[in-house]
Amino acid sequence: MVRRVRTISNAEGQKLARLCRHPSDAIELHRAMVILSSAQEFTLPYIARLVGYSPDWVRSLIREFNLHGFVMLKPNRKAGGNWKFTQEQKDRLVVGELRGSPPPPLRLEHGHPAVVERADHLANVVLAHQRDQADLGRGEPLVAREDDLGALGLDGVVAGE
């Protein structure tokens, strides 16, 4: 189990101190504080309380610094998932909402629950469903009447723009 950072040179210590004084990112600041505190022989629980991380995460940061050096200080942000509704999921969501009964819980392709948090998003889903039904020639498209949208709390929502 890693408890201390490897021995760092004076130049590395100065670079860590500079990153703590003038951080370009909050994540970089906290990671530099973890490494610098570990080099100054503070305990893991103290470092964890100092930066608000768990002791396990502090251990993993120290381990990463020992393996990869300063590269690990930069945040590794990635784009979110490309979650899209399938046609069946759109049908279940829109038809269930317009009938006034909540649809059964949906799961997107990646297993995450489908959440419609904003009324304008739901209105966009309704309009997209109508366009899909009309484009595919599946008979009558689902029509969202004003009273249906009003029952859903979507009064005055302008969608599809």
C-alpha positions, -999 to 999 in steps of 0.1 A, spaced: 0 0 0 14 34 -10 17 58 18 43 83 7 53 99 -26 87 91 -40 116 114 -31 112 145 -51 140 169 -61 141 206 -52 131 216 -87 100 193 -85 92 207 -51 94 242 -64 72 233 -94 46 217 -70 47 248 -48 42 271 -78 12 250 -89 -3 254 -54 2 291 -55 -9 297 -91 -31 268 -102 -47 268 -137 -74 244 -125 -89 234 -92 -83 197 -98 -46 204 -105 -44 225 -73 -58 197 -52 -36 170 -68 -5 192 -63 -14 198 -27 -17 160 -22 17 153 -37 34 183 -19 18 173 15 29 137 11 64 149 2 64 169 35 55 136 53 19 145 64 -3 115 71 -28 102 46 -59 110 68 -46 145 73 -41 150 36 -75 136 28 -91 161 52 -70 189 38 -82 185 2 -116 169 9 -107 135 -8 -110 100 6 -78 84 19 -82 57 -8 -82 84 -35 -52 101 -19 -33 68 -21 -42 63 -57 -31 99 -66 3 92 -48 6 59 -67 -1 76 -100 25 103 -93 51 77 -84 44 60 -117 37 88 -142 51 120 -126 37 154 -133 15 142 -161 -10 129 -136 -16 164 -122 -36 175 -153 -73 166 -152 -82 139 -177 -116 152 -189 -135 133 -216 -166 140 -235 -198 125 -222 -216 95 -236 -235 96 -268 -269 86 -254 -297 85 -278 -333 73 -275 -343 44 -297 -376 46 -315 -392 22 -291 -381 43 -261 -394 74 -277 -428 58 -283 -430 45 -247 -419 79 -233 -441 102 -254 -473 80 -255 -471 73 -217 -466 110 -209 -494 122 -231 -518 96 -217 -511 110 -182 -496 78 -169 -460 76 -162 -441 54 -186 -421 25 -173 -385 34 -165 -364 36 -196 -328 26 -199 -306 40 -226 -281 20 -246 -254 24 -220 -277 13 -191 -282 48 -177 -318 58 -168 -335 82 -192 -344 114 -174 -364 142 -190 -356 171 -166 -369 200 -186 -403 207 -200 -389 221 -232 -369 189 -237 -400 168 -234 -418 191 -259 -388 186 -283 -391 148 -278 -428 150 -287 -422 170 -318 -393 147 -329 -416 118 -324 -442 134 -346 -417 140 -373 -404 105 -371 -439 90 -373 -448 112 -403 -415 106 -421 -417 68 -418 -453 67 -429 -465 49 -399 -500 61 -402 -512 90 -381 -485 109 -363 -489 114 -326 -505 148 -321 -496 168 -290 -526 190 -284 -523 221 -263 -544 206 -235 -520 176 -234 -490 198 -231 -509 219 -205 -516 188 -184 -478 181 -185 -470 216 -173 -457 226 -207 -479 257 -211 -462 283 -232 -433 261 -242 -421 267 -277 -404 236 -290 -386 226 -321 -366 258 -326 
